[in-house]
Amino acid sequence: MVQIVNNKLFEGLSPQELMDATYEASKNFQIRAFYEAKDEILEAGKYGEQEFYEILDAMIDAETERKLVLEHLKGKEPLFLGEIADLIKEFPPDNVIRDVIYLKEQGYVEELIEVKTKMVTKKIKGEEKEVEVKEYFYRYQVKDLESDFVEHHFEPVSIVYDAGACCQCGWCAAICPVNAIEVDADTLKIHDDVCMKCGLCFTVCPRSFSIDQMNEAIKKLDMSLNWSAKIGAYIGTYSGSTKNNEIMKVRQDGGVVTTIAEYLLEKKLVDAVIAVQHSKLLWKPEPVIIDDVKDLYKTAGTKYANSPSLSIIDQAKKYENIAFVGVPCMMKALEKGALFPSGLPFFKNIKYKIGLFCMESFPYEGIIQLAKEQFDKDINDLTKMNIGGGKFIIRLKSGEQLDVPLKEVQKYARDSCHYCEDLTSDYADFSVGSIGSQDGWSSVITRNKEADDIYNEIVKNGEIESKSLTEVKPGFFLVQKIGGIKRNKCKDPYDKIKNPSE
């Protein structure tokens, strides 16, 4: 079943070490649940037999590696993730850092947080003032476990929904091996009679446990990347505006997302793009798979109501390569699905992630209520919604434009958005939003070299007019500022999930 002995990942280990670690790995509840449900998984039809064994083998390999990392860490003093990666040379540093975070969730490793304060000078309303700033330092150490310790089991993801932290991204429904989960824009339901209790849905959920410390440690290993505590890792920052006349007619701001998606399709870099379009109910978005450029423009423009876009990822398996357009929580979900529990993505055809800036989204009923209570308008009278200059702006069919202060509409937002710390889609390849750029332009953050090369190739081809985001007003400064504000305002969902009664 498992060809772990021939895996180059374990070269240099003695047969006894490998045998002991593999034996311990075989006790893992996720591996056992997945293996024992083989017939049900194959009958559900989401994964074929070859895919089933690929996933199972990858899970066993990853769990074996974790058990070996655990042995290395026993008896060691608390260490930073980077220090642990330097200490354990047998495996790639990215793997080691990932393993430590998962071992923490499994109950083997403790996260120790040290808080230090310092005074810094900041300009507040034109005046320089001394303010206290807190710094957090995270170290990790193997717990002193009792002999009867049992590895933590992960509950089905309904525990996240019941805690009020679910972002309705739909990822759990897409990856569930037995199709036990149904998700729409407002609800989540698990069919207990079908659920195989494997905990995979909890593992890949963007709200189940944090990977932010892991992400920072891994990104800082790559010296080609810039790092910001407020917006994550990046290569370049730009302000762009499409030069495509057809996209100009339907764009929200700079039309950059649609222009990038069109380029990816036309250059055959992807075979399809997953995005959202208006459903039969105006302003209620629905996810859609686009494989023809001519259909792409109907996805243009921002829809402020949420959509469970990841729920249809499994329907795009027939395409060799796809791009996915979504908000920050969805980008984090895809990242977790690529890293946990095995390091083998559940869907290997997701080639590019285009992330949108997002402060918060609204339930569809909240959008209707907002239009009525703040503007005394029917939702069907609106042709565009936007946020800019601290205001929520609507445009009517008559051409009239109305606005209210942004603080007046925040009460209509989804409560679960208050558990999100990410403004700029840290885990995307391309991040795009209006904050920082002038009207008719979009701020663009490229997160890796390939994304940066593609963006600059599009600019070179004359499809986007581009400037450095540091050279425009309000520019990069405002993106960082708002990103920091969202980080600081974010509620911690993890204690809420683990202690729902508190």
MARTIDREN-26080 format. One record per residue (C-alpha): residue number from 1; x, y, z. Coordinates in nm, 2 decimals, m for minus. Layout:
- NUM  X  Y  Z
...
end
This chain:
- 1  0.00  0.00  0.00
- 2  0.27  0.25  0.10
- 3  0.60  0.27  m0.08
- 4  0.76  0.48  0.20
- 5  1.09  0.29  0.20
- 6  1.16  0.41  m0.15
- 7  1.07  0.77  m0.07
- 8  1.37  1.00  m0.11
- 9  1.24  1.21  0.17
- 10  1.35  0.94  0.41
- 11  1.70  0.87  0.27
- 12  1.97  0.86  0.54
- 13  1.74  0.72  0.81
- 14  1.80  0.38  0.95
- 15  1.54  0.11  0.88
- 16  1.46  0.09  1.25
- 17  1.40  0.47  1.27
- 18  1.17  0.46  0.97
- 19  0.99  0.15  1.09
- 20  0.92  0.30  1.43
- 21  0.80  0.63  1.29
- 22  0.58  0.46  1.03
- 23  0.43  0.24  1.30
- 24  0.34  0.55  1.51
- 25  0.21  0.73  1.20
- 26  m0.03  0.44  1.13
- 27  m0.21  0.51  1.46
- 28  m0.32  0.85  1.33
- 29  m0.69  0.88  1.34
- 30  m0.71  1.06  1.00
- 31  m0.51  0.80  0.82
- 32  m0.72  0.52  0.98
- 33  m1.05  0.69  0.90
- 34  m0.95  0.76  0.54
- 35  m0.83  0.40  0.48
- 36  m1.13  0.23  0.65
- 37  m1.37  0.44  0.44
- 38  m1.21  0.34  0.11
- 39  m1.53  0.18  m0.03
- 40  m1.75  0.48  0.07
- 41  m1.50  0.72  m0.08
- 42  m1.48  0.55  m0.41
- 43  m1.85  0.51  m0.42
- 44  m1.89  0.89  m0.37
- 45  m1.70  0.94  m0.69
- 46  m1.50  1.25  m0.59
- 47  m1.17  1.06  m0.59
- 48  m1.07  0.76  m0.81
- 49  m0.88  0.47  m0.67
- 50  m0.54  0.60  m0.79
- 51  m0.62  0.94  m0.63
- 52  m0.73  0.76  m0.31
- 53  m0.39  0.58  m0.28
- 54  m0.20  0.89  m0.37
- 55  m0.37  1.09  m0.09
- 56  m0.33  0.80  0.16
- 57  0.03  0.75  0.08
- 58  0.10  1.13  0.11
- 59  m0.08  1.13  0.44
- 60  0.13  0.85  0.58
- 61  0.45  1.00  0.45
- 62  0.37  1.33  0.61
- 63  0.26  1.17  0.94
- 64  0.58  0.96  0.94
- 65  0.79  1.28  0.89
- 66  0.60  1.45  1.18
- 67  0.68  1.17  1.41
- 68  1.05  1.19  1.32
- 69  1.04  1.57  1.38
- 70  0.87  1.51  1.71
- 71  1.16  1.28  1.82
- 72  1.41  1.54  1.72
- 73  1.24  1.80  1.94
- 74  1.20  1.60  2.25
- 75  1.40  1.74  2.54
- 76  1.48  2.06  2.35
- 77  1.42  2.41  2.50
- 78  1.16  2.63  2.35
- 79  1.27  2.74  2.00
- 80  1.15  2.97  1.72
- 81  1.02  2.80  1.41
- 82  1.33  2.92  1.21
- 83  1.56  2.78  1.48
- 84  1.38  2.44  1.45
- 85  1.41  2.44  1.08
- 86  1.79  2.50  1.12
- 87  1.82  2.23  1.38
- 88  1.65  1.95  1.18
- 89  1.84  1.90  0.86
- 90  1.69  1.57  0.75
- 91  1.38  1.74  0.59
- 92  1.32  2.06  0.39
- 93  1.28  2.36  0.62
- 94  0.93  2.43  0.49
- 95  0.82  2.08  0.58
- 96  0.97  2.10  0.93
- 97  0.79  2.43  1.00
- 98  0.46  2.29  0.87
- 99  0.51  1.98  1.08
- 100  0.56  2.17  1.41
- 101  0.23  2.36  1.36
- 102  0.04  2.04  1.29
- 103  0.21  1.87  1.59
- 104  0.08  2.16  1.80
- 105  m0.28  2.10  1.68
- 106  m0.23  1.72  1.74
- 107  m0.15  1.80  2.10
- 108  0.22  1.71  2.11
- 109  0.38  2.06  2.09
- 110  0.31  2.37  2.30
- 111  0.32  2.73  2.16
- 112  0.48  2.97  2.41
- 113  0.40  3.34  2.35
- 114  0.62  3.61  2.49
- 115  0.49  3.97  2.47
- 116  0.73  4.26  2.48
- 117  0.64  4.63  2.48
- 118  0.84  4.92  2.34
- 119  0.78  5.29  2.28
- 120  0.78  5.42  1.92
- 121  0.72  5.76  1.77
- 122  0.41  5.79  1.55
- 123  0.25  6.08  1.37
- 124  m0.11  6.10  1.48
- 125  m0.33  6.37  1.32
- 126  m0.02  6.56  1.23
- 127  0.15  6.54  1.57
- 128  0.43  6.31  1.67
- 129  0.35  6.11  1.97
- 130  0.51  5.83  2.17
- 131  0.29  5.52  2.17
- 132  0.33  5.18  2.32
- 133  0.36  4.89  2.08
- 134  0.34  4.52  2.16
- 135  0.57  4.26  2.00
- 136  0.48  3.89  2.01
- 137  0.74  3.62  2.00
- 138  0.64  3.26  1.94
- 139  0.84  2.96  2.05
- 140  0.76  2.59  2.04
- 141  0.84  2.30  2.27
- 142  0.73  1.94  2.30
- 143  0.50  1.89  2.59
- 144  0.57  1.67  2.88
- 145  0.31  1.41  2.79
- 146  0.15  1.15  3.02
- 147  0.20  0.79  2.92
- 148  m0.17  0.76  2.84
- 149  m0.17  1.07  2.61
- 150  m0.40  1.03  2.31
- 151  m0.34  1.24  2.00
- 152  m0.61  1.50  1.95
- 153  m0.90  1.41  1.72
- 154  m1.03  1.69  1.49
- 155  m1.41  1.74  1.51
- 156  m1.61  1.79  1.19
- 157  m1.60  2.15  1.07
- 158  m1.96  2.20  1.21
- 159  m1.78  2.30  1.53
- 160  m1.65  2.61  1.35
- 161  m2.00  2.69  1.21
- 162  m2.16  2.65  1.55
- 163  m1.91  2.89  1.70
- 164  m2.01  3.16  1.46
- 165  m1.67  3.17  1.29
- 166  m1.75  3.00  0.96
- 167  m1.68  3.21  0.66
- 168  m1.89  3.00  0.42
- 169  m1.61  2.96  0.17
- 170  m1.73  2.61  0.07
- 171  m1.39  2.45  0.08
- 172  m1.49  2.18  0.33
- 173  m1.77  2.07  0.09
- 174  m1.53  2.05  m0.20
- 175  m1.27  1.83  m0.03
- 176  m1.50  1.60  0.17
- 177  m1.43  1.25  0.04
- 178  m1.78  1.12  0.09
- 179  m1.98  1.44  0.00
- 180  m2.12  1.47  0.36
- 181  m2.11  1.85  0.37
- 182  m2.35  2.10  0.21
- 183  m2.26  2.47  0.22
- 184  m2.43  2.78  0.08
- 185  m2.39  3.15  0.14
- 186  m2.56  3.13  0.48
- 187  m2.57  2.77  0.61
- 188  m2.35  2.46  0.66
- 189  m2.49  2.11  0.71
- 190  m2.31  1.79  0.78
- 191  m2.49  1.46  0.71
- 192  m2.39  1.26  1.02
- 193  m2.50  0.93  0.87
- 194  m2.25  0.98  0.58
- 195  m1.96  1.17  0.76
- 196  m1.66  0.94  0.81
- 197  m1.52  1.15  1.10
- 198  m1.18  1.19  0.94
- 199  m1.14  1.56  1.04
- 200  m1.01  1.66  0.70
- 201  m1.27  1.94  0.68
- 202  m1.15  2.08  1.01
- 203  m0.78  2.05  0.90
- 204  m0.83  2.26  0.58
- 205  m1.08  2.52  0.73
- 206  m0.93  2.87  0.73
- 207  m1.08  2.93  1.07
- 208  m1.00  2.60  1.25
- 209  m0.64  2.69  1.36
- 210  m0.39  2.96  1.27
- 211  m0.11  2.91  1.01
- 212  0.01  3.27  1.03
- 213  0.32  3.20  1.23
- 214  0.41  2.92  1.00
- 215  0.35  3.14  0.69
- 216  0.58  3.42  0.82
- 217  0.86  3.17  0.91
- 218  0.84  3.00  0.57
- 219  0.83  3.32  0.37
- 220  1.12  3.47  0.56
- 221  1.33  3.18  0.44
- 222  1.30  3.31  0.08
- 223  1.53  3.61  0.06
- 224  1.37  3.72  m0.27
- 225  1.06  3.82  m0.08
- 226  0.98  4.14  0.10
- 227  0.79  4.09  0.43
- 228  0.53  4.32  0.59
- 229  0.36  4.23  0.92
- 230  0.05  4.41  0.78
- 231  0.02  4.26  0.43
- 232  0.24  3.96  0.43
- 233  0.51  3.85  0.18
- 234  0.54  4.02  m0.17
- 235  0.76  4.08  m0.47
- 236  0.61  4.39  m0.62
- 237  0.34  4.65  m0.55
- 238  0.17  4.84  m0.83
- 239  m0.12  5.06  m0.93
- 240  m0.28  4.94  m1.25
- 241  m0.56  5.02  m1.49
- 242  m0.68  4.81  m1.78
- 243  m0.64  4.94  m2.13
- 244  m0.90  4.69  m2.27
- 245  m1.20  4.90  m2.38
- 246  m1.45  4.62  m2.33
- 247  m1.32  4.56  m1.97
- 248  m1.34  4.93  m1.90
- 249  m1.72  4.91  m1.96
- 250  m1.77  4.65  m1.68
- 251  m1.49  4.71  m1.44
- 252  m1.53  4.80  m1.07
- 253  m1.20  4.99  m1.04
- 254  m0.90  4.93  m1.25
- 255  m1.03  4.61  m1.43
- 256  m0.70  4.44  m1.33
- 257  m0.85  4.11  m1.21
- 258  m1.05  4.06  m1.53
- 259  m0.74  4.16  m1.74
- 260  m0.52  3.91  m1.56
- 261  m0.78  3.63  m1.59
- 262  m0.82  3.70  m1.96
- 263  m0.44  3.69  m2.02
- 264  m0.42  3.35  m1.84
- 265  m0.70  3.21  m2.06
- 266  m0.57  3.35  m2.38
- 267  m0.21  3.24  m2.33
- 268  m0.34  2.89  m2.23
- 269  m0.17  2.92  m1.89
- 270  m0.51  2.80  m1.75
- 271  m0.80  2.62  m1.90
- 272  m1.06  2.77  m1.68
- 273  m1.12  3.04  m1.42
- 274  m1.34  3.01  m1.11
- 275  m1.50  3.34  m1.02
- 276  m1.85  3.48  m0.93
- 277  m2.13  3.63  m1.13
- 278  m2.47  3.77  m1.05
- 279  m2.73  3.50  m1.00
- 280  m3.09  3.53  m1.10
- 281  m3.12  3.75  m0.79
- 282  m2.94  4.07  m0.87
- 283  m2.65  4.13  m0.63
- 284  m2.66  3.77  m0.50
- 285  m2.34  3.62  m0.64
- 286  m2.29  3.26  m0.74
- 287  m1.97  3.08  m0.83
- 288  m1.91  2.99  m1.19
- 289  m1.65  2.81  m1.40
- 290  m1.54  3.01  m1.70
- 291  m1.35  2.84  m1.98
- 292  m1.43  3.08  m2.26
- 293  m1.29  3.43  m2.27
- 294  m1.62  3.58  m2.40
- 295  m1.80  3.47  m2.08
- 296  m1.54  3.63  m1.85
- 297  m1.67  3.98  m1.85
- 298  m1.99  3.88  m1.67
- 299  m1.78  3.81  m1.37
- 300  m1.63  4.16  m1.36
- 301  m1.72  4.40  m1.08
- 302  m1.73  4.36  m0.70
- 303  m2.02  4.17  m0.54
- 304  m2.03  4.26  m0.18
- 305  m2.25  3.96  m0.07
- 306  m2.06  3.65  0.01
- 307  m2.05  3.34  m0.22
- 308  m1.92  2.99  m0.13
- 309  m1.70  2.99  m0.44
- 310  m1.47  2.70  m0.32
- 311  m1.76  2.46  m0.31
- 312  m1.74  2.41  m0.69
- 313  m1.37  2.34  m0.71
- 314  m1.43  1.97  m0.74
- 315  m1.64  2.03  m1.05
- 316  m1.33  2.18  m1.23
- 317  m1.13  1.86  m1.20
- 318  m1.16  1.79  m1.58
- 319  m0.94  2.10  m1.64
- 320  m0.56  2.05  m1.63
- 321  m0.50  2.40  m1.49
- 322  m0.73  2.65  m1.33
- 323  m0.72  3.00  m1.18
- 324  m0.93  3.08  m0.88
- 325  m1.06  3.43  m0.79
- 326  m1.17  3.49  m0.43
- 327  m1.14  3.67  m0.10
- 328  m0.87  3.63  0.17
- 329  m1.04  3.35  0.37
- 330  m1.06  3.15  0.05
- 331  m0.69  3.20  m0.02
- 332  m0.60  3.08  0.33
- 333  m0.83  2.78  0.28
- 334  m0.65  2.68  m0.04
- 335  m0.32  2.72  0.13
- 336  m0.42  2.49  0.42
- 337  m0.55  2.24  0.17
- 338  m0.22  2.23  0.00
- 339  m0.02  2.19  0.32
- 340  m0.23  1.97  0.55
- 341  m0.26  1.70  0.64
- 342  m0.01  1.57  0.38
- 343  0.15  1.85  0.17
- 344  m0.03  1.70  m0.13
- 345  m0.30  1.94  m0.26
- 346  m0.64  1.78  m0.28
- 347  m0.68  1.94  m0.62
- 348  m0.35  1.97  m0.80
- 349  m0.49  2.17  m1.09
- 350  m0.52  2.50  m0.90
- 351  m0.23  2.69  m1.07
- 352  m0.30  3.06  m0.99
- 353  m0.48  3.23  m0.70
- 354  m0.61  3.58  m0.76
- 355  m0.70  3.73  m0.42
- 356  m0.92  4.03  m0.36
- 357  m0.88  4.29  m0.09
- 358  m1.16  4.25  0.16
- 359  m1.24  4.43  0.48
- 360  m1.57  4.25  0.52
- 361  m1.86  4.11  0.32
- 362  m2.24  4.11  0.37
- 363  m2.51  3.85  0.37
- 364  m2.75  3.90  0.08
- 365  m3.03  4.00  0.31
- 366  m2.79  4.25  0.47
- 367  m2.73  4.41  0.13
- 368  m3.11  4.44  0.08
- 369  m3.15  4.59  0.42
- 370  m2.86  4.83  0.37
- 371  m3.00  4.97  0.05
- 372  m3.34  5.02  0.21
- 373  m3.24  5.16  0.54
- 374  m2.94  5.38  0.44
- 375  m3.05  5.49  0.10
- 376  m3.43  5.42  0.09
- 377  m3.37  5.23  m0.24
- 378  m3.47  4.89  m0.37
- 379  m3.18  4.66  m0.43
- 380  m3.29  4.62  m0.80
- 381  m3.24  5.00  m0.86
- 382  m2.87  4.97  m0.80
- 383  m2.62  4.93  m1.08
- 384  m2.30  4.95  m0.88
- 385  m2.17  4.95  m0.53
- 386  m1.82  5.06  m0.42
- 387  m1.62  5.16  m0.11
- 388  m1.38  5.45  m0.13
- 389  m1.27  5.75  0.07
- 390  m1.43  5.61  0.39
- 391  m1.77  5.59  0.22
- 392  m2.01  5.32  0.09
- 393  m2.12  5.44  m0.25
- 394  m2.40  5.32  m0.47
- 395  m2.49  5.42  m0.83
- 396  m2.86  5.40  m0.95
- 397  m3.00  5.32  m1.29
- 398  m3.08  5.69  m1.32
- 399  m2.71  5.76  m1.30
- 400  m2.74  5.93  m0.96
- 401  m2.47  5.84  m0.71
- 402  m2.53  5.83  m0.33
- 403  m2.30  5.76  m0.04
- 404  m2.30  5.72  0.34
- 405  m2.01  5.70  0.58
- 406  m1.86  5.35  0.59
- 407  m1.91  5.32  0.96
- 408  m2.29  5.34  0.90
- 409  m2.29  5.01  0.70
- 410  m2.06  4.80  0.91
- 411  m2.35  4.68  1.12
- 412  m2.49  4.50  0.81
- 413  m2.17  4.30  0.76
- 414  m2.14  3.93  0.84
- 415  m2.03  3.87  1.20
- 416  m1.79  3.60  1.10
- 417  m1.58  3.85  0.90
- 418  m1.47  4.00  1.24
- 419  m1.26  3.68  1.28
- 420  m1.05  3.75  0.97
- 421  m0.72  3.94  1.00
- 422  m0.63  3.95  0.63
- 423  m0.71  4.25  0.42
- 424  m0.50  4.19  0.11
- 425  m0.52  3.81  0.05
- 426  m0.18  3.72  0.19
- 427  m0.20  3.37  0.06
- 428  m0.27  3.46  m0.31
- 429  m0.04  3.48  m0.60
- 430  m0.19  3.81  m0.72
- 431  m0.37  4.04  m0.47
- 432  m0.59  4.32  m0.61
- 433  m0.81  4.59  m0.46
- 434  m0.90  4.95  m0.47
- 435  m0.74  5.07  m0.15
- 436  m0.43  5.29  m0.21
- 437  m0.51  5.37  m0.58
- 438  m0.70  5.65  m0.75
- 439  m1.05  5.61  m0.91
- 440  m1.03  5.39  m1.21
- 441  m0.71  5.21  m1.09
- 442  m0.64  4.90  m0.87
- 443  m0.37  4.83  m0.63
- 444  m0.18  4.51  m0.72
- 445  0.05  4.30  m0.50
- 446  0.25  4.02  m0.66
- 447  0.33  3.75  m0.40
- 448  0.59  3.54  m0.59
- 449  0.83  3.58  m0.89
- 450  0.60  3.40  m1.14
- 451  0.30  3.62  m1.06
- 452  0.53  3.93  m1.08
- 453  0.66  3.82  m1.42
- 454  0.31  3.76  m1.55
- 455  0.19  4.10  m1.43
- 456  0.48  4.28  m1.59
- 457  0.44  4.08  m1.91
- 458  0.08  4.20  m1.93
- 459  0.20  4.56  m1.88
- 460  0.46  4.51  m2.14
- 461  0.20  4.38  m2.39
- 462  0.01  4.71  m2.34
- 463  m0.29  4.55  m2.17
- 464  m0.25  4.73  m1.84
- 465  m0.11  5.08  m1.76
- 466  0.09  5.05  m1.44
- 467  0.27  5.26  m1.19
- 468  0.46  5.18  m0.87
- 469  0.22  5.18  m0.57
- 470  0.49  5.36  m0.37
- 471  0.47  5.65  m0.62
- 472  0.10  5.72  m0.62
- 473  m0.12  5.87  m0.35
- 474  m0.24  5.75  m0.11
- 475  m0.05  5.44  m0.23
- 476  0.13  5.17  m0.04
- 477  0.12  5.36  0.28
- 478  m0.26  5.34  0.30
- 479  m0.27  4.97  0.20
- 480  m0.03  4.90  0.49
- 481  m0.22  5.12  0.73
- 482  m0.56  4.96  0.66
- 483  m0.40  4.62  0.66
- 484  m0.27  4.69  1.01
- 485  m0.60  4.82  1.13
- 486  m0.78  4.50  1.02
- 487  m0.51  4.29  1.19
- 488  m0.55  4.48  1.51
- 489  m0.93  4.47  1.51
- 490  m0.95  4.10  1.43
- 491  m1.12  3.88  1.69
- 492  m0.95  3.55  1.77
- 493  m1.17  3.26  1.64
- 494  m0.96  2.98  1.78
- 495  m1.04  3.01  2.15
- 496  m1.41  3.05  2.05
- 497  m1.40  2.73  1.85
- 498  m1.22  2.53  2.13
- 499  m1.43  2.68  2.41
- 500  m1.77  2.76  2.25
- 501  m1.95  2.80  2.58
- 502  m1.71  3.09  2.70
end
